[in-house]
Amino acid sequence: MIVEIVSAEKEIFSGKATMLFAPAIEGEIGVAPGHTPMVSLLGPGEVRVQRDDEESSYYVSGGLIEIQPTVVTVLSDTAMRAEDLDEEAASKAKLQAEEALKSEGSSMNYAKARAELAETVAQIKTIQRLRKKAGR
């Protein structure tokens, strides 16, 4: 199957894959060639693309996945290779979001802080999984 991972700025990945795992809002989904067509919202997290005996990881901030029997398209506002994530920046952003949740403010700021916290936690989990996989 062909997998395309696209952010608002550019195409992050396009190529053949034997399996794809994505963070749908209902939980992680696995997609194999010939999958039943569907569309689902994505939460922030890791998209894993398997090609033969190789796997690559990408971070998405959320978005949409469209699955067709031979093509899977992941659309996200923010998408990047997992290796490009900055753990220190994600940790700082997580602390800022947690502080914003503790402080008094409008429900709009609260919702934004919760969304930012979810994104930073997903980034940190992706980094940790990648580090564990590399045996570091």
Backbone hydrogen bonds, N-H to C=O, Kabsch-Sander energy under -0.5 kcal/mol:
donor,donor_aa,acceptor,acceptor_aa,energy
2,I,70,T,-2.9
3,V,15,G,-3.1
4,E,72,V,-2.7
5,I,13,F,-2.8
6,V,4,E,-0.5
6,V,74,V,-3.1
7,S,10,K,-3.1
8,A,76,S,-0.5
8,A,77,D,-1.3
12,I,5,I,-3.0
13,F,5,I,-1.7
15,G,3,V,-2.0
17,A,1,M,-2.4
18,T,50,Q,-3.3
19,M,50,Q,-1.4
20,L,31,V,-1.8
21,F,48,R,-2.5
22,A,29,I,-2.2
24,A,22,A,-1.6
24,A,27,G,-0.7
25,I,41,L,-2.0
27,G,24,A,-1.7
29,I,22,A,-2.7
31,V,20,L,-3.2
34,G,69,P,-3.0
35,H,32,A,-1.6
38,M,67,I,-1.8
40,S,65,I,-2.2
42,L,63,G,-2.4
43,G,23,P,-3.3
45,G,60,V,-2.5
47,V,58,Y,-3.1
48,R,21,F,-2.2
48,R,46,E,-0.5
49,V,56,S,-2.8
50,Q,19,M,-2.9
50,Q,48,R,-0.5
51,R,54,E,-3.3
54,E,51,R,-2.6
56,S,49,V,-2.5
58,Y,47,V,-2.2
59,Y,80,M,-3.2
60,V,45,G,-2.7
61,S,78,T,-2.2
63,G,42,L,-1.5
64,L,75,L,-2.7
65,I,40,S,-2.7
66,E,73,T,-2.8
67,I,38,M,-3.3
67,I,65,I,-0.5
68,Q,66,E,-0.5
68,Q,71,V,-2.6
72,V,2,I,-2.9
73,T,66,E,-2.7
74,V,4,E,-3.3
75,L,64,L,-3.1
75,L,73,T,-0.6
76,S,6,V,-2.3
80,M,59,Y,-2.1
82,A,57,S,-2.3
84,D,81,R,-1.7
85,L,82,A,-1.6
87,E,85,L,-0.7
90,A,86,D,-2.3
91,S,87,E,-2.5
92,K,88,E,-2.1
93,A,89,A,-2.4
94,K,90,A,-2.1
95,L,91,S,-2.1
96,Q,92,K,-2.3
97,A,93,A,-2.3
98,E,94,K,-2.5
99,E,95,L,-2.3
100,A,96,Q,-2.3
101,L,97,A,-1.8
102,K,98,E,-1.4
103,S,99,E,-1.7
110,Y,106,S,-2.0
111,A,107,S,-2.5
112,K,108,M,-2.2
113,A,109,N,-2.6
114,R,110,Y,-2.5
115,A,111,A,-2.2
116,E,112,K,-2.5
117,L,113,A,-2.5
118,A,114,R,-2.3
119,E,115,A,-2.1
120,T,116,E,-2.5
121,V,117,L,-2.5
122,A,118,A,-2.0
123,Q,119,E,-2.2
124,I,120,T,-2.5
125,K,121,V,-2.5
126,T,122,A,-2.1
127,I,123,Q,-2.4
128,Q,124,I,-2.7
129,R,125,K,-2.5
130,L,126,T,-2.2
131,R,127,I,-2.5
132,K,128,Q,-2.5
133,K,129,R,-2.4
134,A,130,L,-1.8
135,G,131,R,-0.6
135,G,132,K,-0.8
136,R,131,R,-2.5
